[in-house]
């Protein structure tokens, strides 16, 4: 190969690396979706858990003081970050009663960012992984 061909290959490789990094650069921050001035602490029963990238989601039925049940969705960290902290999908199986501490979504709906989950038996696990989220 001559110098010109090597230059084109190097340029193509650099562009490929930049393109591959673009999704992570465009990824949202905690503050884009959640309100750090609105903490939530809820007890509920898990109805669904999705350990997927870029964020896992856990859904819980929460009963208010009047008895009305609302299904809340909480953003957790990535599956690999949760496993590294000792949390597996089996820990948040359907029907498991949990306590979640976190922050409410800015859209005002029943959504939030989970900082931690307390499992039956009292084991508390940090669930959030956003670098700009309050702890």
N, CA, C and O of each residue as an XYZ file, in Angstrom:
540
protein
N       0.835     -1.187      0.000
C       0.000      0.000      0.000
C       0.875      1.244      0.000
O       1.947      1.283      0.605
N       0.391      2.233     -0.683
C       1.135      3.483     -0.686
C       0.615      4.409      0.412
O      -0.358      4.098      1.099
N       1.271      5.532      0.558
C       0.919      6.489      1.620
C      -0.506      7.011      1.490
O      -1.203      7.174      2.491
N      -0.938      7.271      0.268
C      -2.272      7.811      0.053
C      -3.335      6.800      0.501
O      -4.317      7.173      1.143
N      -3.138      5.528      0.161
C      -4.087      4.505      0.579
C      -4.121      4.376      2.111
O      -5.190      4.259      2.710
N      -2.948      4.400      2.722
C      -2.883      4.321      4.183
C      -3.576      5.518      4.835
O      -4.232      5.381      5.868
N      -3.425      6.672      4.229
C      -4.070      7.875      4.747
C      -5.589      7.733      4.699
O      -6.284      8.090      5.650
N      -6.102      7.204      3.573
C      -7.551      7.003      3.448
C      -8.057      5.970      4.454
O      -9.138      6.136      5.018
N      -7.306      4.934      4.676
C      -7.688      3.900      5.647
C      -7.711      4.487      7.056
O      -8.638      4.231      7.824
N      -6.704      5.264      7.388
C      -6.644      5.899      8.713
C      -7.814      6.872      8.905
O      -8.420      6.917      9.976
N      -8.122      7.640      7.873
C      -9.242      8.579      7.948
C     -10.556      7.827      8.135
O     -11.393      8.220      8.947
N     -10.732      6.746      7.379
C     -11.946      5.934      7.508
C     -12.073      5.326      8.896
O     -13.168      5.294      9.459
N     -10.978      4.846      9.450
C     -11.000      4.262     10.792
C     -11.344      5.321     11.835
O     -12.097      5.045     12.769
N     -10.812      6.507     11.690
C     -11.116      7.595     12.630
C     -12.584      7.982     12.559
O     -13.225      8.182     13.591
N     -13.121      8.088     11.353
C     -14.546      8.414     11.198
C     -15.433      7.323     11.789
O     -16.457      7.620     12.405
N     -15.048      6.070     11.606
C     -15.822      4.963     12.174
C     -15.819      5.033     13.697
O     -16.849      4.800     14.330
N     -14.682      5.350     14.282
C     -14.593      5.454     15.743
C     -15.452      6.600     16.268
O     -16.121      6.455     17.291
N     -15.437      7.726     15.581
C     -16.245      8.875     16.000
C     -17.725      8.551     15.867
O     -18.510      8.883     16.756
N     -18.113      7.916     14.787
C     -19.512      7.542     14.566
C     -19.983      6.557     15.628
O     -21.106      6.671     16.120
N     -19.152      5.607     15.982
C     -19.527      4.622     17.006
C     -19.693      5.271     18.371
O     -20.510      4.821     19.175
N     -18.936      6.314     18.639
C     -19.019      6.997     19.932
C     -20.193      7.959     20.016
O     -20.580      8.349     21.117
N     -20.763      8.347     18.901
C     -21.829      9.349     18.894
C     -23.018      8.993     19.772
O     -23.507      9.873     20.480
N     -23.523      7.742     19.774
C     -24.660      7.444     20.638
C     -24.373      7.681     22.112
O     -25.251      8.158     22.832
N     -23.173      7.364     22.583
C     -22.879      7.580     23.993
C     -22.708      9.062     24.303
O     -23.015      9.497     25.413
N     -22.239      9.821     23.371
C     -22.103     11.258     23.582
C     -23.485     11.901     23.651
O     -23.694     12.831     24.430
N     -24.422     11.420     22.851
C     -25.759     11.998     22.798
C     -26.651     11.508     23.938
O     -27.775     11.989     24.081
N     -26.184     10.579     24.739
C     -26.980     10.006     25.811
C     -27.371     11.089     26.817
O     -26.576     11.973     27.137
N     -28.606     11.006     27.309
C     -29.111     12.042     28.197
C     -28.469     11.988     29.582
O     -27.958     10.953     30.009
N     -28.509     13.101     30.256
C     -28.040     13.193     31.634
C     -29.245     13.067     32.561
O     -30.388     13.224     32.129
N     -28.985     12.784     33.835
C     -30.041     12.694     34.841
C     -30.931     13.936     34.790
O     -32.157     13.825     34.756
N     -30.316     15.107     34.785
C     -31.051     16.375     34.864
C     -31.957     16.630     33.662
O     -32.852     17.471     33.741
N     -31.746     15.930     32.565
C     -32.597     16.123     31.397
C     -34.002     15.555     31.608
O     -34.964     16.063     31.032
N     -34.129     14.516     32.423
C     -35.422     13.855     32.588
C     -35.962     13.847     34.006
O     -37.167     13.697     34.208
N     -35.084     14.007     34.997
C     -35.504     13.842     36.385
C     -35.257     15.103     37.195
O     -34.383     15.904     36.860
N     -36.031     15.278     38.262
C     -35.996     16.490     39.074
C     -35.379     16.199     40.437
O     -35.996     15.535     41.269
N     -34.170     16.690     40.667
C     -33.467     16.431     41.934
C     -34.132     17.118     43.122
O     -33.783     16.827     44.266
N     -35.075     18.017     42.884
C     -35.787     18.673     43.983
C     -37.060     17.916     44.371
O     -37.795     18.347     45.259
N     -37.316     16.787     43.704
C     -38.526     16.005     43.988
C     -38.170     14.550     44.308
O     -38.366     13.657     43.483
N     -37.645     14.326     45.516
C     -37.334     12.943     45.894
C     -38.606     12.133     46.103
O     -39.644     12.671     46.488
N     -38.510     10.834     45.843
C     -39.615      9.914     46.101
C     -39.077      8.731     46.895
O     -37.938      8.303     46.709
N     -39.919      8.215     47.782
C     -39.619      7.005     48.547
C     -40.911      6.204     48.552
O     -41.879      6.577     49.214
N     -40.923      5.101     47.808
C     -42.154      4.346     47.619
C     -41.966      2.872     47.949
O     -40.911      2.286     47.703
N     -43.027      2.290     48.514
C     -43.087      0.850     48.721
C     -44.044      0.295     47.683
O     -45.116      0.855     47.455
N     -43.658     -0.804     47.056
C     -44.525     -1.379     46.053
C     -44.195     -2.822     45.756
O     -43.293     -3.418     46.345
N     -44.957     -3.364     44.822
C     -44.800     -4.747     44.404
C     -44.406     -4.767     42.934
O     -45.070     -4.149     42.103
N     -43.346     -5.465     42.616
C     -42.835     -5.485     41.243
C     -43.814     -6.182     40.305
O     -44.303     -7.280     40.571
N     -44.076     -5.491     39.193
C     -44.944     -6.055     38.152
C     -44.156     -6.435     36.902
O     -44.603     -7.253     36.097
N     -42.963     -5.824     36.748
C     -42.170     -6.074     35.540
C     -40.765     -5.552     35.767
O     -40.573     -4.520     36.411
N     -39.779     -6.269     35.235
C     -38.389     -5.809     35.283
C     -37.759     -6.061     33.918
O     -37.838     -7.162     33.373
N     -37.138     -5.031     33.386
C     -36.478     -5.132     32.079
C     -35.016     -4.745     32.247
O     -34.698     -3.566     32.403
N     -34.133     -5.722     32.216
C     -32.699     -5.471     32.292
C     -32.194     -5.339     30.860
O     -31.815     -6.324     30.227
N     -32.195     -4.109     30.362
C     -31.807     -3.815     28.983
C     -30.891     -2.599     28.975
O     -30.881     -1.809     29.919
N     -30.128     -2.460     27.904
C     -29.283     -1.282     27.729
C     -30.054     -0.224     26.963
O     -30.879     -0.600     26.130
N     -29.855      1.052     27.174
C     -28.840      1.616     28.043
C     -29.265      1.694     29.510
O     -28.419      1.933     30.372
N     -30.559      1.497     29.823
C     -31.033      1.539     31.203
C     -31.986      0.390     31.442
O     -32.776      0.022     30.573
N     -31.900     -0.162     32.618
C     -32.888     -1.151     33.032
C     -34.072     -0.387     33.605
O     -33.930      0.742     34.075
N     -35.247     -1.018     33.561
C     -36.456     -0.414     34.117
C     -37.155     -1.432     34.997
O     -37.253     -2.609     34.649
N     -37.639     -0.971     36.135
C     -38.425     -1.802     37.037
C     -39.740     -1.085     37.275
O     -39.765      0.118     37.534
N     -40.833     -1.830     37.186
C     -42.172     -1.275     37.358
C     -42.784     -1.856     38.628
O     -42.710     -3.062     38.866
N     -43.382     -0.999     39.435
C     -43.965     -1.429     40.706
C     -45.369     -0.849     40.872
O     -45.635      0.301     40.522
N     -46.248     -1.670     41.411
C     -47.568     -1.186     41.802
C     -47.439     -0.568     43.184
O     -46.975     -1.214     44.124
N     -47.855      0.691     43.299
C     -47.780      1.434     44.547
C     -49.199      1.819     44.958
O     -49.952      2.397     44.174
N     -49.546      1.492     46.191
C     -50.879      1.803     46.721
C     -50.775      3.095     47.546
O     -49.942      3.191     48.448
N     -51.625      4.089     47.232
C     -51.603      5.344     47.996
C     -52.483      5.226     49.244
O     -53.049      4.167     49.516
N     -52.592      6.319     49.994
C     -53.349      6.317     51.257
C     -54.817      5.968     51.083
O     -55.457      5.455     52.001
N     -55.349      6.252     49.888
C     -56.771      5.972     49.641
C     -57.006      4.550     49.123
O     -58.149      4.118     48.978
N     -55.929      3.837     48.851
C     -56.049      2.478     48.330
C     -55.889      2.379     46.830
O     -55.836      1.277     46.285
N     -55.810      3.517     46.152
C     -55.640      3.526     44.699
C     -54.236      3.019     44.346
O     -53.244      3.416     44.957
N     -54.180      2.140     43.352
C     -52.902      1.576     42.906
C     -52.450      2.271     41.627
O     -53.215      2.410     40.673
N     -51.198      2.700     41.629
C     -50.584      3.304     40.448
C     -49.330      2.514     40.112
O     -48.535      2.191     40.994
N     -49.158      2.207     38.839
C     -47.952      1.505     38.407
C     -46.881      2.539     38.072
O     -47.049      3.354     37.165
N     -45.779      2.490     38.819
C     -44.648      3.392     38.636
C     -43.545      2.674     37.870
O     -43.321      1.478     38.057
N     -42.857      3.419     37.003
C     -41.684      2.907     36.305
C     -40.450      3.629     36.813
O     -40.428      4.857     36.890
N     -39.416      2.860     37.161
C     -38.173      3.452     37.654
C     -37.000      3.039     36.787
O     -36.797      1.860     36.494
N     -36.227      4.049     36.382
C     -35.008      3.798     35.633
C     -33.930      3.327     36.595
O     -33.677      3.958     37.621
N     -33.303      2.218     36.255
C     -32.154      1.692     36.982
C     -30.931      1.853     36.077
O     -31.048      2.364     34.963
N     -29.793      1.433     36.538
C     -28.575      1.484     35.737
C     -28.548      0.400     34.673
O     -29.545     -0.283     34.440
N     -27.406      0.250     34.035
C     -27.242     -0.775     33.010
C     -27.242     -2.158     33.664
O     -26.925     -2.284     34.846
N     -27.592     -3.184     32.904
C     -27.551     -4.536     33.483
C     -26.182     -4.898     34.061
O     -26.102     -5.513     35.124
N     -25.115     -4.521     33.373
C     -23.776     -4.868     33.879
C     -23.444     -4.114     35.166
O     -22.808     -4.681     36.054
N     -23.862     -2.842     35.290
C     -23.590     -2.100     36.528
C     -24.406     -2.671     37.687
O     -23.941     -2.689     38.827
N     -25.617     -3.136     37.398
C     -26.447     -3.735     38.451
C     -25.853     -5.059     38.918
O     -25.803     -5.331     40.118
N     -25.403     -5.885     37.969
C     -24.773     -7.161     38.338
C     -23.515     -6.924     39.161
O     -23.238     -7.659     40.109
N     -22.753     -5.893     38.793
C     -21.526     -5.586     39.538
C     -21.830     -5.187     40.984
O     -20.993     -5.357     41.870
N     -23.028     -4.658     41.214
C     -23.437     -4.262     42.565
C     -24.202     -5.371     43.284
O     -24.673     -5.189     44.407
N     -24.320     -6.522     42.619
C     -24.952     -7.665     43.244
C     -26.444     -7.776     43.028
O     -27.116     -8.512     43.751
N     -26.987     -7.054     42.042
C     -28.417     -7.116     41.761
C     -28.637     -7.858     40.453
O     -28.076     -7.499     39.417
N     -29.448     -8.880     40.514
C     -29.766     -9.692     39.342
C     -31.261     -9.592     39.074
O     -32.040     -9.234     39.957
N     -31.646     -9.910     37.857
C     -33.065     -9.838     37.499
C     -33.920    -10.715     38.414
O     -35.083    -10.397     38.661
N     -33.368    -11.794     38.909
C     -34.128    -12.665     39.812
C     -34.423    -11.986     41.147
O     -35.372    -12.367     41.833
N     -33.621    -10.980     41.528
C     -33.858    -10.238     42.778
C     -35.090     -9.344     42.683
O     -35.683     -8.982     43.699
N     -35.469     -8.994     41.464
C     -36.611     -8.099     41.249
C     -37.684     -8.799     40.412
O     -38.234     -8.235     39.466
N     -37.955    -10.030     40.789
C     -38.946    -10.836     40.071
C     -40.359    -10.348     40.357
O     -40.610     -9.683     41.362
N     -41.271    -10.684     39.466
C     -42.683    -10.346     39.608
C     -43.172    -10.741     41.006
O     -42.930    -11.853     41.476
N     -43.866     -9.802     41.658
C     -44.444    -10.064     42.972
C     -43.559     -9.720     44.151
O     -44.013     -9.766     45.295
N     -42.297     -9.374     43.900
C     -41.385     -9.026     44.991
C     -41.764     -7.665     45.564
O     -41.987     -6.710     44.819
N     -41.834     -7.582     46.873
C     -42.121     -6.308     47.542
C     -40.798     -5.587     47.766
O     -39.845     -6.159     48.295
N     -40.756     -4.313     47.352
C     -39.524     -3.522     47.438
C     -39.815     -2.116     47.947
O     -40.957     -1.656     47.944
N     -38.766     -1.455     48.379
C     -38.806     -0.026     48.701
C     -37.824      0.641     47.748
O     -36.682      0.198     47.622
N     -38.259      1.700     47.077
C     -37.395      2.416     46.134
C     -37.245      3.865     46.570
O     -38.229      4.554     46.839
N     -35.996      4.315     46.636
C     -35.674      5.725     46.872
C     -35.132      6.295     45.582
O     -34.297      5.677     44.921
N     -35.608      7.482     45.222
C     -35.130      8.086     43.990
C     -35.680      9.475     43.794
O     -35.935     10.203     44.754
N     -35.861      9.834     42.541
C     -36.326     11.171     42.178
C     -37.371     11.061     41.081
O     -37.296     10.199     40.206
N     -38.325     11.938     41.148
C     -39.446     11.940     40.219
C     -39.038     12.470     38.847
O     -38.128     13.289     38.726
N     -39.726     11.990     37.826
C     -39.503     12.479     36.465
C     -40.057     13.890     36.323
O     -41.027     14.257     36.986
N     -39.437     14.668     35.462
C     -39.888     16.041     35.219
C     -41.258     16.094     34.555
O     -41.963     17.096     34.671
N     -41.642     15.023     33.857
C     -42.926     15.048     33.149
C     -44.117     14.908     34.095
O     -45.261     15.008     33.653
N     -43.874     14.680     35.386
C     -44.941     14.626     36.381
C     -45.694     13.314     36.435
O     -46.552     13.130     37.298
N     -45.390     12.403     35.533
C     -46.058     11.104     35.534
C     -45.484     10.174     36.589
O     -44.586     10.559     37.338
N     -45.994      8.968     36.651
C     -45.514      8.007     37.637
C     -44.223      7.317     37.182
O     -44.175      6.101     36.995
N     -43.188      8.130     37.014
C     -41.885      7.645     36.578
C     -40.818      8.278     37.448
O     -40.994      9.376     37.975
N     -39.714      7.572     37.589
C     -38.640      8.133     38.383
C     -37.310      7.477     38.098
O     -37.205      6.499     37.358
N     -36.311      8.050     38.709
C     -34.942      7.542     38.663
C     -34.688      6.910     40.016
O     -34.789      7.587     41.040
N     -34.365      5.641     40.044
C     -34.120      4.944     41.302
C     -32.658      5.098     41.706
O     -31.751      4.756     40.947
N     -32.448      5.612     42.904
C     -31.099      5.695     43.461
C     -30.757      4.366     44.125
O     -29.634      3.871     44.018
N     -31.762      3.790     44.823
C     -31.539      2.505     45.483
C     -32.849      1.742     45.595
O     -33.940      2.308     45.539
N     -32.696      0.438     45.754
C     -33.832     -0.445     46.004
C     -33.499     -1.251     47.256
O     -32.383     -1.744     47.419
N     -34.490     -1.373     48.135
C     -34.336     -2.216     49.301
C     -35.196     -3.449     49.075
O     -36.403     -3.358     48.852
N     -34.550     -4.592     49.136
C     -35.189     -5.871     48.846
C     -35.723     -6.508     50.125
O     -35.375     -6.077     51.225
N     -36.571     -7.536     49.986
C     -37.026     -8.252     51.175
C     -35.806     -8.734     51.978
O     -34.813     -9.177     51.401
N     -35.890     -8.645     53.282
C     -34.755     -9.001     54.121
C     -33.867     -7.819     54.446
O     -32.949     -7.930     55.259
N     -34.141     -6.661     53.801
C     -33.416     -5.444     54.135
C     -32.184     -5.134     53.308
O     -31.540     -4.111     53.542
N     -31.830     -5.983     52.344
C     -30.643     -5.688     51.527
C     -30.933     -4.495     50.628
O     -31.899     -4.489     49.864
N     -30.064     -3.473     50.738
C     -30.209     -2.245     49.954
C     -29.122     -2.213     48.895
O     -27.948     -2.435     49.191
N     -29.525     -1.933     47.640
C     -28.600     -1.932     46.517
C     -28.712     -0.608     45.776
O     -29.813     -0.152     45.468
N     -27.566      0.009     45.492
C     -27.556      1.220     44.673
C     -27.906      0.813     43.252
O     -27.291     -0.090     42.684
N     -28.903      1.487     42.679
C     -29.386      1.100     41.356
C     -29.060      2.103     40.265
O     -28.958      1.730     39.096
N     -28.897      3.351     40.620
C     -28.631      4.388     39.625
C     -27.168      4.431     39.247
O     -26.297      4.090     40.047
N     -26.903      4.853     38.020
C     -25.510      4.961     37.584
C     -25.202      6.243     36.838
O     -24.113      6.397     36.287
N     -26.171      7.180     36.817
C     -25.934      8.449     36.127
C     -24.913      9.260     36.919
O     -25.099      9.471     38.117
N     -23.847      9.717     36.281
C     -22.807     10.433     37.004
C     -23.272     11.770     37.605
O     -22.674     12.250     38.568
N     -24.325     12.367     37.051
C     -24.763     13.659     37.555
C     -25.973     13.547     38.502
O     -26.550     14.564     38.888
N     -26.352     12.330     38.870
C     -27.518     12.147     39.747
C     -27.125     12.286     41.219
O     -26.034     11.873     41.611
N     -28.004     12.861     42.029
C     -27.752     12.914     43.469
C     -27.716     11.496     44.026
O     -28.342     10.592     43.473
N     -27.001     11.306     45.093
C     -26.920      9.973     45.714
C     -27.557      9.980     47.066
O     -27.585      8.951     47.740
